[in-house]
Amino acid sequence: MKALKMSLLIFLAACMVVGSSYSAGWAMDTSWNENDPMTDGWNMIDIVVARPFGIAAAILGSAVFIVSLPFTIPTGSVGNAADMFIVNPLKFSFAREFPDEDM
């Protein structure tokens, strides 16, 4: 029983040493890697999800803009409403460069 406890203790100590050196090696490995899979994943999400949602937001924003016209015409803020509901989502979808480093 004493030999089993000693071998278990040695095994756990070896696991701690190997595990701690593995994480340091992992950090050094990704610091110089130019083909980062996380960046590729975020770029794919930008193209497949974010930009189509921007187009959908512009379409829904057009409807909201038309509904808000009776309130924005008397105050003279039609341009601001158009920018907020239509122009900004379209800029998000079409005018941003790809890949966008700010996302």
JOMOBEL-V476607 format. One line per field, one symbol per residue. ss: DSSP state (H for helix, E for strand, C for the rest). burial: + if it has 9 or more other C-alpha atoms within 8 Angstrom, else -. A space follows every 10 residues. Layout:
# JOMOBEL-V476607
ss: ???
burial: ???
This chain:
# JOMOBEL-V476607
ss: CHHHHHHHHH HHHHHHHHHH HHHHHHHHHH HCCCCCHHHH HHHHHHHHHH HHHHHHHHHH HHHHHHHHHH HHHHHCCHHH HHHHHHHHHH HHHHHCCCCC CCC
burial: ---------- ---------- ---------- ---------+ --+++++-++ ++-++-+++- ++-++---+- -++----+-- ++++++++++ +++------- ---
